Amino acid sequence: TLDRRTCARCGNKDGEVYPLSELNQGENAPPLHPRCRCTIIASFGEDRMRGGQRTAKNDKHERVPIDMDYWEWKKVYVEKVSLESKSYEELKGMHAGYSDTTARRWYIYHDKRISEQIESSLPMEEKARQAFELRNQYRTQTRNLMINQEARRKLDREHPNPTWEEILKHKMEDKGMSYEQAIKDIYETSTKSNAKVNKSLGLEGGK
């Protein structure tokens, strides 16, 4: 349970995995201190955070499901750090991996700002190419940030980054657009994230 009574000593162990033979009560297994409320759970493979449903207290002191570890929860809900506004390099350097929700928030934040990084006076095709490449870059970086790399590999298999030629063919053949229309559409939709995915993570509307 993630709440303000969780101490840093225990919180910093959250998500750590040890072989049973190396567990030592008071060192890496609870109780770590008097009145310790923590416990251990089994870990299977790389999915180290998903041993069971996590909960945390929201601002109304209600328990709500959450997929974060202690470090991430503390940064977002206690210290009020805006993780999504950090650069990819900053985020990679801060923690070993992030929940699907935080990774998705990071993607939405940076995806929405793609057009701000492109010179407005460029020809439309060049703007579309740059926007397309930035979106692929952010998609890959978001997957790199995910702690659940098993899910990441599934995304890579089922939803790989398209090539420029593939996205043009999709727009022109599947959607009946002309070349010029396809180019414009690639640019204009580069900042629109998948609403279905956002909603599944409680991020409806990309907020």
Kinemage of the C-alpha trace (Angstrom):
@kinemage 1
@onewidth
@group {chain A} dominant
@subgroup {mainchain}
@vectorlist {calphas} color= white
{ca thr a 1} P 0.000 0.000 0.000
{ca leu a 2} L 1.392 3.377 -0.978
{ca asp a 3} L 0.646 6.124 1.520
{ca arg a 4} L 2.448 8.809 3.495
{ca arg a 5} L 3.094 6.419 6.384
{ca thr a 6} L 5.328 4.290 4.163
{ca cys a 7} L 8.906 5.013 5.187
{ca ala a 8} L 11.752 5.579 2.741
{ca arg a 9} L 13.619 2.499 3.988
{ca cys a 10} L 10.775 0.216 2.991
{ca gly a 11} L 9.749 2.301 0.015
{ca asn a 12} L 13.172 2.045 -1.533
{ca lys a 13} L 12.877 -1.760 -1.445
{ca asp a 14} L 9.617 -1.659 -3.397
{ca gly a 15} L 9.969 -3.674 -6.588
{ca glu a 16} L 13.280 -5.244 -5.589
{ca val a 17} L 13.599 -8.980 -6.277
{ca tyr a 18} L 15.706 -11.415 -4.267
{ca pro a 19} L 16.158 -15.204 -4.438
{ca leu a 20} L 14.505 -16.898 -1.459
{ca ser a 21} L 17.915 -18.115 -0.294
{ca glu a 22} L 19.107 -14.502 0.063
{ca leu a 23} L 16.194 -13.133 2.080
{ca asn a 24} L 17.262 -11.826 5.491
{ca gln a 25} L 14.664 -10.468 7.884
{ca gly a 26} L 15.470 -6.908 8.850
{ca glu a 27} L 17.825 -6.414 5.908
{ca asn a 28} L 15.880 -7.120 2.723
{ca ala a 29} L 12.750 -8.798 4.097
{ca pro a 30} L 10.124 -7.391 6.467
{ca pro a 31} L 9.807 -6.468 9.185
{ca leu a 32} L 12.537 -3.959 8.453
{ca his a 33} L 11.781 -1.937 11.599
{ca pro a 34} L 9.334 -1.894 14.532
{ca arg a 35} L 5.658 -1.700 13.470
{ca cys a 36} L 6.602 -2.434 9.848
{ca arg a 37} L 3.476 -3.020 7.735
{ca cys a 38} L 5.238 -4.490 4.696
{ca thr a 39} L 5.197 -7.974 3.238
{ca ile a 40} L 6.770 -9.838 0.331
{ca ile a 41} L 5.133 -11.410 -2.719
{ca ala a 42} L 6.268 -13.852 -5.359
{ca ser a 43} L 7.856 -12.425 -8.503
{ca phe a 44} L 7.637 -14.122 -11.883
{ca gly a 45} L 10.174 -13.251 -14.563
{ca glu a 46} L 10.663 -9.657 -15.658
{ca asp a 47} L 7.180 -8.546 -14.651
{ca arg a 48} L 8.539 -7.598 -11.256
{ca met a 49} L 5.914 -5.058 -10.206
{ca arg a 50} L 2.843 -7.093 -11.021
{ca gly a 51} L 2.607 -9.488 -8.080
{ca gly a 52} L -0.926 -8.346 -7.322
{ca gln a 53} L -3.227 -5.340 -7.399
{ca arg a 54} L -1.606 -2.273 -5.798
{ca thr a 55} L -3.551 0.478 -4.059
{ca ala a 56} L -2.738 4.003 -2.966
{ca lys a 57} L -4.628 6.726 -1.166
{ca asn a 58} L -5.810 9.607 -3.317
{ca asp a 59} L -6.362 13.203 -2.139
{ca lys a 60} L -9.726 12.141 -0.660
{ca his a 61} L -8.018 9.376 1.356
{ca glu a 62} L -9.748 6.731 -0.743
{ca arg a 63} L -7.882 3.614 -1.809
{ca val a 64} L -7.568 3.406 -5.590
{ca pro a 65} L -5.829 0.863 -7.890
{ca ile a 66} L -2.388 1.931 -9.057
{ca asp a 67} L 0.433 0.391 -11.099
{ca met a 68} L 3.350 2.448 -9.743
{ca asp a 69} L 6.139 1.508 -7.367
{ca tyr a 70} L 6.878 3.588 -4.259
{ca trp a 71} L 9.477 5.850 -5.916
{ca glu a 72} L 7.217 6.761 -8.821
{ca trp a 73} L 4.157 7.261 -6.612
{ca lys a 74} L 6.083 9.521 -4.234
{ca lys a 75} L 7.449 11.657 -7.067
{ca val a 76} L 4.050 12.091 -8.731
{ca tyr a 77} L 1.618 12.290 -5.815
{ca val a 78} L 3.685 13.453 -2.830
{ca glu a 79} L 6.444 15.613 -4.288
{ca lys a 80} L 4.217 16.642 -7.228
{ca val a 81} L 7.027 16.228 -9.757
{ca ser a 82} L 5.904 16.541 -13.374
{ca leu a 83} L 7.630 13.461 -14.755
{ca glu a 84} L 6.014 13.791 -18.170
{ca ser a 85} L 7.701 17.138 -18.836
{ca lys a 86} L 11.177 15.682 -18.276
{ca ser a 87} L 13.375 14.846 -21.238
{ca tyr a 88} L 13.874 11.213 -22.160
{ca glu a 89} L 17.472 11.299 -20.898
{ca glu a 90} L 16.394 12.808 -17.564
{ca leu a 91} L 13.687 10.214 -17.026
{ca lys a 92} L 15.970 7.317 -17.942
{ca gly a 93} L 18.538 8.564 -15.470
{ca met a 94} L 16.063 8.985 -12.613
{ca his a 95} L 14.600 5.484 -12.306
{ca ala a 96} L 14.911 1.937 -13.644
{ca gly a 97} L 11.489 1.899 -15.280
{ca tyr a 98} L 8.027 3.410 -15.146
{ca ser a 99} L 4.417 2.300 -14.993
{ca asp a 100} L 2.396 2.107 -18.191
{ca thr a 101} L 0.437 5.183 -17.057
{ca thr a 102} L 3.470 7.387 -16.466
{ca ala a 103} L 5.132 6.235 -19.687
{ca arg a 104} L 1.925 7.017 -21.593
{ca arg a 105} L 1.631 10.451 -19.945
{ca trp a 106} L 5.179 11.179 -21.078
{ca tyr a 107} L 4.311 10.150 -24.632
{ca ile a 108} L 1.149 12.296 -24.736
{ca tyr a 109} L 2.994 15.345 -23.384
{ca his a 110} L 5.788 15.183 -25.957
{ca asp a 111} L 3.610 14.010 -28.840
{ca lys a 112} L 1.371 17.064 -28.433
{ca arg a 113} L 4.394 19.320 -28.817
{ca ile a 114} L 5.788 17.859 -32.029
{ca ser a 115} L 4.680 20.785 -34.198
{ca glu a 116} L 6.477 23.232 -31.864
{ca gln a 117} L 9.797 21.630 -32.829
{ca ile a 118} L 9.314 22.029 -36.578
{ca glu a 119} L 10.061 25.188 -38.535
{ca ser a 120} L 6.715 26.471 -39.828
{ca ser a 121} L 8.215 27.883 -43.042
{ca leu a 122} L 9.353 24.459 -44.299
{ca pro a 123} L 7.527 22.779 -47.217
{ca met a 124} L 4.651 20.574 -46.050
{ca glu a 125} L 6.383 17.339 -47.044
{ca glu a 126} L 9.470 18.189 -44.995
{ca lys a 127} L 7.305 19.145 -41.995
{ca ala a 128} L 5.384 15.864 -42.347
{ca arg a 129} L 8.583 13.817 -42.512
{ca gln a 130} L 10.010 15.492 -39.421
{ca ala a 131} L 6.750 15.042 -37.512
{ca phe a 132} L 6.588 11.383 -38.565
{ca glu a 133} L 10.160 10.728 -37.428
{ca leu a 134} L 9.634 12.495 -34.093
{ca arg a 135} L 6.498 10.462 -33.419
{ca asn a 136} L 8.333 7.203 -34.114
{ca gln a 137} L 11.152 8.392 -31.848
{ca tyr a 138} L 8.779 9.199 -28.970
{ca arg a 139} L 6.945 5.903 -29.426
{ca thr a 140} L 10.197 3.941 -29.140
{ca gln a 141} L 11.416 5.999 -26.193
{ca thr a 142} L 8.115 5.503 -24.375
{ca arg a 143} L 8.476 1.749 -24.745
{ca asn a 144} L 12.055 1.994 -23.477
{ca leu a 145} L 10.733 3.737 -20.343
{ca met a 146} L 8.222 1.004 -19.508
{ca ile a 147} L 9.130 -1.240 -16.589
{ca asn a 148} L 6.959 -3.961 -18.115
{ca gln a 149} L 9.268 -4.966 -20.946
{ca glu a 150} L 7.274 -8.116 -21.636
{ca ala a 151} L 4.351 -5.887 -22.642
{ca arg a 152} L 6.801 -3.720 -24.568
{ca arg a 153} L 7.962 -6.654 -26.667
{ca lys a 154} L 4.341 -7.482 -27.461
{ca leu a 155} L 3.800 -3.890 -28.627
{ca asp a 156} L 6.900 -4.106 -30.820
{ca arg a 157} L 5.574 -7.285 -32.422
{ca glu a 158} L 1.966 -6.210 -32.896
{ca his a 159} L 2.406 -2.458 -33.406
{ca pro a 160} L 5.880 -1.767 -34.807
{ca asn a 161} L 6.842 1.718 -35.922
{ca pro a 162} L 5.738 2.131 -39.548
{ca thr a 163} L 8.101 3.292 -42.252
{ca trp a 164} L 7.457 6.476 -44.231
{ca glu a 165} L 6.493 4.389 -47.243
{ca glu a 166} L 4.063 2.282 -45.180
{ca ile a 167} L 2.262 5.261 -43.687
{ca leu a 168} L 1.936 6.925 -47.107
{ca lys a 169} L 0.552 3.727 -48.628
{ca his a 170} L -1.957 3.400 -45.782
{ca lys a 171} L -3.200 6.962 -46.232
{ca met a 172} L -3.447 6.746 -50.005
{ca glu a 173} L -4.708 3.188 -50.559
{ca asp a 174} L -6.725 2.494 -47.416
{ca lys a 175} L -8.107 6.000 -46.919
{ca gly a 176} L -8.288 7.086 -50.556
{ca met a 177} L -6.188 10.216 -50.131
{ca ser a 178} L -4.113 11.899 -52.785
{ca tyr a 179} L -0.372 12.230 -52.206
{ca glu a 180} L -0.752 15.845 -51.096
{ca gln a 181} L -3.651 14.988 -48.791
{ca ala a 182} L -1.695 12.123 -47.252
{ca ile a 183} L 1.304 14.344 -46.572
{ca lys a 184} L -0.872 16.967 -44.899
{ca asp a 185} L -2.739 14.358 -42.863
{ca ile a 186} L 0.491 12.804 -41.572
{ca tyr a 187} L 1.557 16.217 -40.294
{ca glu a 188} L -1.804 17.188 -38.812
{ca thr a 189} L -2.382 13.864 -37.013
{ca ser a 190} L 1.135 13.577 -35.627
{ca thr a 191} L 0.034 15.174 -32.347
{ca lys a 192} L -3.068 13.002 -31.865
{ca ser a 193} L -2.543 9.988 -29.601
{ca asn a 194} L -4.712 6.861 -29.558
{ca ala a 195} L -7.829 7.740 -27.524
{ca lys a 196} L -8.645 4.071 -26.857
{ca val a 197} L -5.233 3.442 -25.278
{ca asn a 198} L -5.451 6.675 -23.278
{ca lys a 199} L -8.875 5.727 -21.913
{ca ser a 200} L -7.705 2.241 -20.920
{ca leu a 201} L -5.074 3.907 -18.684
{ca gly a 202} L -7.456 6.461 -17.231
{ca leu a 203} L -6.091 9.200 -19.463
{ca glu a 204} L -9.158 9.928 -21.551
{ca gly a 205} L -8.613 12.952 -23.722
{ca gly a 206} L -4.867 12.723 -23.277
{ca lys a 207} L -4.898 14.841 -20.130
